[in-house]
Amino acid sequence: MQLAQFVNPYTLPIALLTLSNVFMTFAWYGHLKYKGAPLLAVILISWLIALPEYFLAVPANRLGHQVYSAAQLKGMQEIITLSVFLVFSIHYLGEAIKWNHIAGFLLIVAAAYLIFMD
């Protein structure tokens, strides 16, 4: 028996994509807090942080494709990425989010909404 038989196929991909995005956001942007770290070290550490992301993202997309189209999965991924990034940017990097950032993100949310219209 597979894990997917015991969980909602609509929500498991969202949960896995959210967790994978936490890892990927730290891999891509976490090093910005350590500007003095050597670039090679940052690359290697980022790669190691990104590895678990693939263990979450690939099953999320494989399981998600049973109930969502690839375009819907990608749209969902973008919204999740922006949501995780907003929290990360404010709380980890200490950067302010400005009105134009929010406006741009809302346009991306609108685009994702269109993807889900059938």
N, CA, C and O atoms as CSV, one atom per row, in Angstrom:
chain,resi,resn,atom,element,x,y,z
A,1,MET,N,N,0.835,-1.187,0.000
A,1,MET,CA,C,0.000,0.000,0.000
A,1,MET,C,C,0.878,1.248,0.000
A,1,MET,O,O,1.925,1.285,0.647
A,2,GLN,N,N,0.446,2.244,-0.718
A,2,GLN,CA,C,1.187,3.489,-0.802
A,2,GLN,C,C,0.600,4.533,0.141
A,2,GLN,O,O,-0.581,4.497,0.489
A,3,LEU,N,N,1.464,5.463,0.543
A,3,LEU,CA,C,1.052,6.541,1.437
A,3,LEU,C,C,-0.120,7.326,0.863
A,3,LEU,O,O,-1.003,7.757,1.605
A,4,ALA,N,N,-0.134,7.512,-0.447
A,4,ALA,CA,C,-1.173,8.314,-1.087
A,4,ALA,C,C,-2.565,7.725,-0.879
A,4,ALA,O,O,-3.559,8.441,-1.002
A,5,GLN,N,N,-2.654,6.420,-0.563
A,5,GLN,CA,C,-3.951,5.811,-0.328
A,5,GLN,C,C,-4.559,6.269,0.994
A,5,GLN,O,O,-5.765,6.135,1.205
A,6,PHE,N,N,-3.729,6.807,1.880
A,6,PHE,CA,C,-4.197,7.168,3.209
A,6,PHE,C,C,-4.375,8.668,3.410
A,6,PHE,O,O,-4.810,9.094,4.480
A,7,VAL,N,N,-4.054,9.464,2.421
A,7,VAL,CA,C,-4.147,10.913,2.563
A,7,VAL,C,C,-4.930,11.492,1.401
A,7,VAL,O,O,-5.085,10.853,0.360
A,8,ASN,N,N,-5.413,12.687,1.585
A,8,ASN,CA,C,-6.180,13.361,0.556
A,8,ASN,C,C,-5.261,13.733,-0.608
A,8,ASN,O,O,-4.291,14.466,-0.410
A,9,PRO,N,N,-5.543,13.246,-1.811
A,9,PRO,CA,C,-4.660,13.528,-2.944
A,9,PRO,C,C,-4.668,14.998,-3.364
A,9,PRO,O,O,-3.798,15.430,-4.121
A,10,TYR,N,N,-5.631,15.759,-2.884
A,10,TYR,CA,C,-5.675,17.180,-3.210
A,10,TYR,C,C,-4.813,18.016,-2.266
A,10,TYR,O,O,-4.277,19.050,-2.666
A,11,THR,N,N,-4.680,17.575,-1.023
A,11,THR,CA,C,-3.940,18.382,-0.046
A,11,THR,C,C,-2.503,17.926,0.164
A,11,THR,O,O,-1.652,18.750,0.498
A,12,LEU,N,N,-2.203,16.644,-0.020
A,12,LEU,CA,C,-0.829,16.169,0.185
A,12,LEU,C,C,0.170,16.883,-0.725
A,12,LEU,O,O,1.232,17.286,-0.250
A,13,PRO,N,N,-0.126,17.051,-2.006
A,13,PRO,CA,C,0.833,17.780,-2.854
A,13,PRO,C,C,1.084,19.210,-2.371
A,13,PRO,O,O,2.205,19.710,-2.465
A,14,ILE,N,N,0.057,19.858,-1.862
A,14,ILE,CA,C,0.212,21.227,-1.363
A,14,ILE,C,C,1.132,21.242,-0.144
A,14,ILE,O,O,2.007,22.101,-0.027
A,15,ALA,N,N,0.929,20.292,0.756
A,15,ALA,CA,C,1.777,20.208,1.948
A,15,ALA,C,C,3.229,19.907,1.568
A,15,ALA,O,O,4.153,20.527,2.095
A,16,LEU,N,N,3.427,18.956,0.657
A,16,LEU,CA,C,4.787,18.612,0.237
A,16,LEU,C,C,5.460,19.765,-0.499
A,16,LEU,O,O,6.646,20.025,-0.297
A,17,LEU,N,N,4.710,20.455,-1.348
A,17,LEU,CA,C,5.272,21.605,-2.059
A,17,LEU,C,C,5.632,22.727,-1.095
A,17,LEU,O,O,6.630,23.419,-1.293
A,18,THR,N,N,4.835,22.909,-0.067
A,18,THR,CA,C,5.138,23.942,0.921
A,18,THR,C,C,6.433,23.606,1.658
A,18,THR,O,O,7.301,24.466,1.814
A,19,LEU,N,N,6.564,22.366,2.109
A,19,LEU,CA,C,7.800,21.958,2.785
A,19,LEU,C,C,9.005,22.062,1.852
A,19,LEU,O,O,10.074,22.513,2.263
A,20,SER,N,N,8.835,21.650,0.615
A,20,SER,CA,C,9.954,21.721,-0.329
A,20,SER,C,C,10.373,23.168,-0.566
A,20,SER,O,O,11.557,23.457,-0.736
A,21,ASN,N,N,9.403,24.070,-0.575
A,21,ASN,CA,C,9.717,25.483,-0.776
A,21,ASN,C,C,10.461,26.095,0.396
A,21,ASN,O,O,11.267,27.006,0.208
A,22,VAL,N,N,10.206,25.616,1.588
A,22,VAL,CA,C,10.964,26.106,2.737
A,22,VAL,C,C,12.440,25.772,2.539
A,22,VAL,O,O,13.305,26.627,2.725
A,23,PHE,N,N,12.724,24.525,2.160
A,23,PHE,CA,C,14.110,24.133,1.909
A,23,PHE,C,C,14.725,24.951,0.771
A,23,PHE,O,O,15.847,25.444,0.891
A,24,MET,N,N,13.990,25.089,-0.325
A,24,MET,CA,C,14.555,25.774,-1.484
A,24,MET,C,C,14.762,27.257,-1.219
A,24,MET,O,O,15.735,27.837,-1.701
A,25,THR,N,N,13.882,27.868,-0.475
A,25,THR,CA,C,14.050,29.287,-0.148
A,25,THR,C,C,15.312,29.495,0.682
A,25,THR,O,O,16.065,30.438,0.437
A,26,PHE,N,N,15.549,28.627,1.658
A,26,PHE,CA,C,16.783,28.723,2.434
A,26,PHE,C,C,18.001,28.442,1.556
A,26,PHE,O,O,19.038,29.085,1.717
A,27,ALA,N,N,17.890,27.500,0.641
A,27,ALA,CA,C,19.023,27.192,-0.243
A,27,ALA,C,C,19.345,28.373,-1.156
A,27,ALA,O,O,20.516,28.686,-1.372
A,28,TRP,N,N,18.332,29.019,-1.685
A,28,TRP,CA,C,18.546,30.107,-2.628
A,28,TRP,C,C,18.887,31.431,-1.967
A,28,TRP,O,O,19.715,32.185,-2.477
A,29,TYR,N,N,18.251,31.722,-0.827
A,29,TYR,CA,C,18.365,33.055,-0.250
A,29,TYR,C,C,18.954,33.107,1.156
A,29,TYR,O,O,19.322,34.188,1.616
A,30,GLY,N,N,19.056,31.991,1.842
A,30,GLY,CA,C,19.548,31.979,3.213
A,30,GLY,C,C,20.954,32.523,3.366
A,30,GLY,O,O,21.286,33.129,4.385
A,31,HIS,N,N,21.773,32.308,2.360
A,31,HIS,CA,C,23.163,32.770,2.407
A,31,HIS,C,C,23.292,34.286,2.330
A,31,HIS,O,O,24.355,34.826,2.632
A,32,LEU,N,N,22.244,34.972,1.937
A,32,LEU,CA,C,22.321,36.434,1.840
A,32,LEU,C,C,22.574,37.078,3.196
A,32,LEU,O,O,23.034,38.218,3.269
A,33,LYS,N,N,22.280,36.362,4.251
A,33,LYS,CA,C,22.520,36.849,5.597
A,33,LYS,C,C,24.010,36.719,5.968
A,33,LYS,O,O,24.455,37.306,6.954
A,34,TYR,N,N,24.765,35.964,5.190
A,34,TYR,CA,C,26.176,35.692,5.479
A,34,TYR,C,C,27.036,36.114,4.289
A,34,TYR,O,O,27.670,35.282,3.640
A,35,LYS,N,N,27.048,37.388,4.020
A,35,LYS,CA,C,27.740,37.915,2.839
A,35,LYS,C,C,29.246,37.678,2.865
A,35,LYS,O,O,29.891,37.687,1.816
A,36,GLY,N,N,29.814,37.465,4.054
A,36,GLY,CA,C,31.244,37.246,4.155
A,36,GLY,C,C,31.670,35.804,3.940
A,36,GLY,O,O,32.863,35.513,3.865
A,37,ALA,N,N,30.704,34.899,3.839
A,37,ALA,CA,C,31.038,33.485,3.638
A,37,ALA,C,C,31.603,33.279,2.235
A,37,ALA,O,O,31.149,33.922,1.288
A,38,PRO,N,N,32.592,32.387,2.089
A,38,PRO,CA,C,33.162,32.124,0.762
A,38,PRO,C,C,32.103,31.569,-0.192
A,38,PRO,O,O,31.271,30.751,0.200
A,39,LEU,N,N,32.142,32.015,-1.429
A,39,LEU,CA,C,31.134,31.638,-2.411
A,39,LEU,C,C,31.062,30.119,-2.600
A,39,LEU,O,O,29.964,29.568,-2.674
A,40,LEU,N,N,32.194,29.439,-2.677
A,40,LEU,CA,C,32.179,27.992,-2.873
A,40,LEU,C,C,31.485,27.294,-1.711
A,40,LEU,O,O,30.719,26.354,-1.921
A,41,ALA,N,N,31.744,27.743,-0.494
A,41,ALA,CA,C,31.090,27.157,0.680
A,41,ALA,C,C,29.586,27.393,0.617
A,41,ALA,O,O,28.799,26.497,0.925
A,42,VAL,N,N,29.195,28.584,0.224
A,42,VAL,CA,C,27.773,28.921,0.116
A,42,VAL,C,C,27.099,28.025,-0.925
A,42,VAL,O,O,25.990,27.540,-0.706
A,43,ILE,N,N,27.765,27.811,-2.042
A,43,ILE,CA,C,27.202,26.956,-3.096
A,43,ILE,C,C,27.018,25.529,-2.589
A,43,ILE,O,O,25.963,24.926,-2.790
A,44,LEU,N,N,28.031,24.998,-1.942
A,44,LEU,CA,C,27.949,23.622,-1.447
A,44,LEU,C,C,26.885,23.464,-0.367
A,44,LEU,O,O,26.122,22.499,-0.381
A,45,ILE,N,N,26.834,24.402,0.560
A,45,ILE,CA,C,25.820,24.338,1.615
A,45,ILE,C,C,24.424,24.487,1.009
A,45,ILE,O,O,23.494,23.784,1.404
A,46,SER,N,N,24.281,25.393,0.063
A,46,SER,CA,C,22.981,25.577,-0.592
A,46,SER,C,C,22.554,24.308,-1.317
A,46,SER,O,O,21.380,23.938,-1.294
A,47,TRP,N,N,23.497,23.650,-1.951
A,47,TRP,CA,C,23.193,22.405,-2.649
A,47,TRP,C,C,22.729,21.336,-1.669
A,47,TRP,O,O,21.788,20.595,-1.956
A,48,LEU,N,N,23.375,21.253,-0.530
A,48,LEU,CA,C,22.980,20.272,0.478
A,48,LEU,C,C,21.594,20.581,1.059
A,48,LEU,O,O,20.834,19.667,1.380
A,49,ILE,N,N,21.275,21.855,1.189
A,49,ILE,CA,C,19.943,22.243,1.667
A,49,ILE,C,C,18.892,21.929,0.598
A,49,ILE,O,O,17.768,21.543,0.919
A,50,ALA,N,N,19.263,22.098,-0.665
A,50,ALA,CA,C,18.314,21.871,-1.759
A,50,ALA,C,C,18.024,20.388,-1.990
A,50,ALA,O,O,16.959,20.045,-2.503
A,51,LEU,N,N,18.934,19.523,-1.627
A,51,LEU,CA,C,18.734,18.090,-1.872
A,51,LEU,C,C,17.438,17.566,-1.252
A,51,LEU,O,O,16.681,16.886,-1.944
A,52,PRO,N,N,17.149,17.851,0.018
A,52,PRO,CA,C,15.866,17.367,0.562
A,52,PRO,C,C,14.657,17.961,-0.153
A,52,PRO,O,O,13.580,17.364,-0.163
A,53,GLU,N,N,14.836,19.125,-0.743
A,53,GLU,CA,C,13.741,19.745,-1.487
A,53,GLU,C,C,13.265,18.828,-2.603
A,53,GLU,O,O,12.063,18.715,-2.845
A,54,TYR,N,N,14.193,18.178,-3.277
A,54,TYR,CA,C,13.826,17.283,-4.368
A,54,TYR,C,C,13.085,16.052,-3.862
A,54,TYR,O,O,12.211,15.527,-4.552
A,55,PHE,N,N,13.426,15.591,-2.668
A,55,PHE,CA,C,12.736,14.443,-2.084
A,55,PHE,C,C,11.295,14.781,-1.716
A,55,PHE,O,O,10.478,13.884,-1.508
A,56,LEU,N,N,10.987,16.051,-1.637
A,56,LEU,CA,C,9.621,16.499,-1.364
A,56,LEU,C,C,8.901,16.947,-2.637
A,56,LEU,O,O,7.730,16.626,-2.838
A,57,ALA,N,N,9.600,17.686,-3.491
A,57,ALA,CA,C,8.963,18.264,-4.680
A,57,ALA,C,C,8.601,17.214,-5.726
A,57,ALA,O,O,7.526,17.276,-6.323
A,58,VAL,N,N,9.486,16.257,-5.947
A,58,VAL,CA,C,9.206,15.252,-6.983
A,58,VAL,C,C,7.981,14.409,-6.614
A,58,VAL,O,O,7.095,14.238,-7.451
A,59,PRO,N,N,7.902,13.875,-5.387
A,59,PRO,CA,C,6.673,13.145,-5.036
A,59,PRO,C,C,5.436,14.053,-5.032
A,59,PRO,O,O,4.345,13.616,-5.398
A,60,ALA,N,N,5.603,15.306,-4.622
A,60,ALA,CA,C,4.469,16.231,-4.629
A,60,ALA,C,C,3.897,16.365,-6.029
A,60,ALA,O,O,2.682,16.320,-6.219
A,61,ASN,N,N,4.771,16.530,-7.004
A,61,ASN,CA,C,4.313,16.682,-8.384
A,61,ASN,C,C,3.789,15.367,-8.959
A,61,ASN,O,O,2.813,15.360,-9.709
A,62,ARG,N,N,4.429,14.269,-8.609
A,62,ARG,CA,C,3.961,12.968,-9.108
A,62,ARG,C,C,2.574,12.656,-8.549
A,62,ARG,O,O,1.671,12.277,-9.293
A,63,LEU,N,N,2.410,12.817,-7.237
A,63,LEU,CA,C,1.106,12.562,-6.617
A,63,LEU,C,C,0.079,13.604,-7.061
A,63,LEU,O,O,-1.074,13.274,-7.338
A,64,GLY,N,N,0.508,14.855,-7.124
A,64,GLY,CA,C,-0.397,15.928,-7.510
A,64,GLY,C,C,-0.922,15.794,-8.919
A,64,GLY,O,O,-2.042,16.211,-9.213
A,65,HIS,N,N,-0.117,15.211,-9.798
A,65,HIS,CA,C,-0.533,15.083,-11.195
A,65,HIS,C,C,-1.665,14.077,-11.360
A,65,HIS,O,O,-2.262,13.987,-12.432
A,66,GLN,N,N,-1.963,13.327,-10.317
A,66,GLN,CA,C,-3.116,12.419,-10.358
A,66,GLN,C,C,-4.427,13.203,-10.309
A,66,GLN,O,O,-5.451,12.734,-10.803
A,67,VAL,N,N,-4.395,14.400,-9.713
A,67,VAL,CA,C,-5.627,15.179,-9.560
A,67,VAL,C,C,-5.531,16.599,-10.120
A,67,VAL,O,O,-6.550,17.269,-10.291
A,68,TYR,N,N,-4.322,17.056,-10.404
A,68,TYR,CA,C,-4.106,18.392,-10.965
A,68,TYR,C,C,-3.372,18.264,-12.294
A,68,TYR,O,O,-2.633,17.305,-12.516
A,69,SER,N,N,-3.581,19.235,-13.174
A,69,SER,CA,C,-2.789,19.275,-14.401
A,69,SER,C,C,-1.400,19.820,-14.069
A,69,SER,O,O,-1.190,20.388,-12.997
A,70,ALA,N,N,-0.467,19.647,-14.981
A,70,ALA,CA,C,0.886,20.181,-14.772
A,70,ALA,C,C,0.843,21.702,-14.641
A,70,ALA,O,O,1.572,22.274,-13.831
A,71,ALA,N,N,0.010,22.349,-15.419
A,71,ALA,CA,C,-0.111,23.810,-15.337
A,71,ALA,C,C,-0.659,24.232,-13.970
A,71,ALA,O,O,-0.206,25.224,-13.400
A,72,GLN,N,N,-1.619,23.490,-13.454
A,72,GLN,CA,C,-2.158,23.807,-12.133
A,72,GLN,C,C,-1.102,23.601,-11.047
A,72,GLN,O,O,-1.002,24.402,-10.118
A,73,LEU,N,N,-0.323,22.539,-11.161
A,73,LEU,CA,C,0.751,22.300,-10.196
A,73,LEU,C,C,1.767,23.436,-10.227
A,73,LEU,O,O,2.244,23.876,-9.181
A,74,LYS,N,N,2.095,23.909,-11.419
A,74,LYS,CA,C,3.062,25.003,-11.540
A,74,LYS,C,C,2.492,26.295,-10.958
A,74,LYS,O,O,3.198,27.021,-10.257
A,75,GLY,N,N,1.239,26.584,-11.239
A,75,GLY,CA,C,0.600,27.771,-10.674
A,75,GLY,C,C,0.557,27.709,-9.156
A,75,GLY,O,O,0.821,28.699,-8.474
A,76,MET,N,N,0.224,26.540,-8.637
A,76,MET,CA,C,0.205,26.316,-7.199
A,76,MET,C,C,1.605,26.535,-6.608
A,76,MET,O,O,1.764,27.157,-5.558
A,77,GLN,N,N,2.599,26.010,-7.304
A,77,GLN,CA,C,3.994,26.141,-6.865
A,77,GLN,C,C,4.390,27.609,-6.748
A,77,GLN,O,O,5.070,27.992,-5.795
A,78,GLU,N,N,3.979,28.420,-7.690
A,78,GLU,CA,C,4.337,29.842,-7.669
A,78,GLU,C,C,3.711,30.562,-6.477
A,78,GLU,O,O,4.362,31.380,-5.827
A,79,ILE,N,N,2.459,30.256,-6.198
A,79,ILE,CA,C,1.788,30.886,-5.059
A,79,ILE,C,C,2.435,30.448,-3.749
A,79,ILE,O,O,2.654,31.263,-2.853
A,80,ILE,N,N,2.735,29.174,-3.646
A,80,ILE,CA,C,3.398,28.666,-2.440
A,80,ILE,C,C,4.775,29.305,-2.295
A,80,ILE,O,O,5.161,29.714,-1.200
A,81,THR,N,N,5.510,29.391,-3.389
A,81,THR,CA,C,6.848,29.998,-3.361
A,81,THR,C,C,6.779,31.435,-2.862
A,81,THR,O,O,7.577,31.836,-2.015
A,82,LEU,N,N,5.839,32.204,-3.374
A,82,LEU,CA,C,5.707,33.600,-2.950
A,82,LEU,C,C,5.309,33.698,-1.485
A,82,LEU,O,O,5.806,34.563,-0.763
A,83,SER,N,N,4.422,32.826,-1.044
A,83,SER,CA,C,3.988,32.849,0.354
A,83,SER,C,C,5.147,32.534,1.292
A,83,SER,O,O,5.363,33.231,2.284
A,84,VAL,N,N,5.886,31.483,0.972
A,84,VAL,CA,C,7.045,31.112,1.793
A,84,VAL,C,C,8.082,32.235,1.756
A,84,VAL,O,O,8.664,32.580,2.784
A,85,PHE,N,N,8.310,32.799,0.577
A,85,PHE,CA,C,9.302,33.863,0.441
A,85,PHE,C,C,8.942,35.097,1.263
A,85,PHE,O,O,9.814,35.706,1.883
A,86,LEU,N,N,7.662,35.467,1.268
A,86,LEU,CA,C,7.241,36.632,2.049
A,86,LEU,C,C,7.574,36.446,3.523
A,86,LEU,O,O,8.140,37.341,4.150
A,87,VAL,N,N,7.229,35.300,4.072
A,87,VAL,CA,C,7.506,35.023,5.478
A,87,VAL,C,C,9.014,35.010,5.721
A,87,VAL,O,O,9.492,35.593,6.694
A,88,PHE,N,N,9.756,34.353,4.849
A,88,PHE,CA,C,11.215,34.256,4.958
A,88,PHE,C,C,11.867,35.636,4.890
A,88,PHE,O,O,12.734,35.962,5.701
A,89,SER,N,N,11.451,36.429,3.928
A,89,SER,CA,C,12.042,37.745,3.719
A,89,SER,C,C,11.840,38.652,4.932
A,89,SER,O,O,12.755,39.363,5.347
A,90,ILE,N,N,10.656,38.617,5.482
A,90,ILE,CA,C,10.350,39.467,6.631
A,90,ILE,C,C,11.037,38.961,7.895
A,90,ILE,O,O,11.691,39.729,8.601
A,91,HIS,N,N,10.888,37.669,8.180
A,91,HIS,CA,C,11.333,37.139,9.473
A,91,HIS,C,C,12.800,36.697,9.507
A,91,HIS,O,O,13.447,36.811,10.548
A,92,TYR,N,N,13.328,36.201,8.400
A,92,TYR,CA,C,14.716,35.725,8.402
A,92,TYR,C,C,15.685,36.812,7.933
A,92,TYR,O,O,16.698,37.078,8.581
A,93,LEU,N,N,15.362,37.431,6.807
A,93,LEU,CA,C,16.249,38.469,6.275
A,93,LEU,C,C,15.979,39.843,6.880
A,93,LEU,O,O,16.822,40.736,6.794
A,94,GLY,N,N,14.819,40.012,7.485
A,94,GLY,CA,C,14.474,41.293,8.088
A,94,GLY,C,C,14.205,42.385,7.066
A,94,GLY,O,O,14.390,43.567,7.357
A,95,GLU,N,N,13.774,42.003,5.877
A,95,GLU,CA,C,13.500,42.979,4.823
A,95,GLU,C,C,12.019,43.341,4.810
A,95,GLU,O,O,11.150,42.496,5.029
A,96,ALA,N,N,11.762,44.591,4.554
A,96,ALA,CA,C,10.382,45.065,4.470
A,96,ALA,C,C,9.786,44.683,3.120
A,96,ALA,O,O,10.480,44.647,2.104
A,97,ILE,N,N,8.514,44.406,3.131
A,97,ILE,CA,C,7.773,44.173,1.892
A,97,ILE,C,C,7.022,45.460,1.591
A,97,ILE,O,O,6.289,45.973,2.437
A,98,LYS,N,N,7.207,45.975,0.393
A,98,LYS,CA,C,6.602,47.246,-0.001
A,98,LYS,C,C,5.310,47.006,-0.777
A,98,LYS,O,O,5.007,45.883,-1.182
A,99,TRP,N,N,4.567,48.073,-0.970
A,99,TRP,CA,C,3.279,47.966,-1.643
A,99,TRP,C,C,3.428,47.392,-3.045
A,99,TRP,O,O,2.588,46.605,-3.481
A,100,ASN,N,N,4.491,47.777,-3.760
A,100,ASN,CA,C,4.645,47.296,-5.132
A,100,ASN,C,C,4.985,45.799,-5.168
A,100,ASN,O,O,4.643,45.112,-6.131
A,101,HIS,N,N,5.659,45.290,-4.119
A,101,HIS,CA,C,5.904,43.854,-4.039
A,101,HIS,C,C,4.570,43.115,-3.897
A,101,HIS,O,O,4.309,42.130,-4.588
A,102,ILE,N,N,3.740,43.612,-2.988
A,102,ILE,CA,C,2.433,42.998,-2.759
A,102,ILE,C,C,1.590,43.058,-4.032
A,102,ILE,O,O,0.938,42.078,-4.393
A,103,ALA,N,N,1.602,44.194,-4.705
A,103,ALA,CA,C,0.830,44.338,-5.944
A,103,ALA,C,C,1.300,43.345,-7.000
A,103,ALA,O,O,0.483,42.706,-7.663
A,104,GLY,N,N,2.605,43.214,-7.157
A,104,GLY,CA,C,3.149,42.253,-8.115
A,104,GLY,C,C,2.782,40.823,-7.750
A,104,GLY,O,O,2.419,40.032,-8.620
A,105,PHE,N,N,2.876,40.490,-6.463
A,105,PHE,CA,C,2.512,39.150,-6.015
A,105,PHE,C,C,1.025,38.871,-6.253
A,105,PHE,O,O,0.649,37.761,-6.628
A,106,LEU,N,N,0.189,39.881,-6.032
A,106,LEU,CA,C,-1.241,39.697,-6.265
A,106,LEU,C,C,-1.549,39.450,-7.741
A,106,LEU,O,O,-2.477,38.709,-8.065
A,107,LEU,N,N,-0.784,40.059,-8.625
A,107,LEU,CA,C,-0.966,39.789,-10.053
A,107,LEU,C,C,-0.607,38.340,-10.383
A,107,LEU,O,O,-1.241,37.718,-11.236
A,108,ILE,N,N,0.401,37.811,-9.711
A,108,ILE,CA,C,0.772,36.410,-9.907
A,108,ILE,C,C,-0.321,35.496,-9.354
A,108,ILE,O,O,-0.627,34.463,-9.949
A,109,VAL,N,N,-0.907,35.872,-8.225
A,109,VAL,CA,C,-2.037,35.110,-7.678
A,109,VAL,C,C,-3.197,35.126,-8.665
A,109,VAL,O,O,-3.856,34.106,-8.867
A,110,ALA,N,N,-3.449,36.265,-9.273
A,110,ALA,CA,C,-4.521,36.349,-10.274
A,110,ALA,C,C,-4.225,35.423,-11.458
A,110,ALA,O,O,-5.131,34.774,-11.981
A,111,ALA,N,N,-2.975,35.364,-11.874
A,111,ALA,CA,C,-2.587,34.474,-12.965
A,111,ALA,C,C,-2.821,33.020,-12.574
A,111,ALA,O,O,-3.322,32.233,-13.378
A,112,ALA,N,N,-2.465,32.662,-11.357
A,112,ALA,CA,C,-2.687,31.288,-10.897
A,112,ALA,C,C,-4.179,30.965,-10.856
A,112,ALA,O,O,-4.591,29.857,-11.197
A,113,TYR,N,N,-4.979,31.936,-10.438
A,113,TYR,CA,C,-6.432,31.739,-10.419
A,113,TYR,C,C,-6.940,31.401,-11.818
A,113,TYR,O,O,-7.765,30.504,-11.985
A,114,LEU,N,N,-6.445,32.119,-12.814
A,114,LEU,CA,C,-6.861,31.858,-14.195
A,114,LEU,C,C,-6.490,30.451,-14.634
A,114,LEU,O,O,-7.229,29.828,-15.396
A,115,ILE,N,N,-5.362,29.946,-14.168
A,115,ILE,CA,C,-4.929,28.603,-14.537
A,115,ILE,C,C,-5.924,27.555,-14.038
A,115,ILE,O,O,-6.122,26.524,-14.682
A,116,PHE,N,N,-6.543,27.820,-12.895
A,116,PHE,CA,C,-7.475,26.845,-12.306
A,116,PHE,C,C,-8.889,26.963,-12.878
A,116,PHE,O,O,-9.741,26.128,-12.575
A,117,MET,N,N,-9.149,27.960,-13.679
A,117,MET,CA,C,-10.478,28.083,-14.291
A,117,MET,C,C,-10.601,27.072,-15.414
A,117,MET,O,O,-9.715,26.952,-16.260
A,118,ASP,N,N,-11.683,26.364,-15.412
A,118,ASP,CA,C,-11.951,25.404,-16.508
A,118,ASP,C,C,-13.217,25.738,-17.229
A,118,ASP,O,O,-13.594,25.042,-18.172
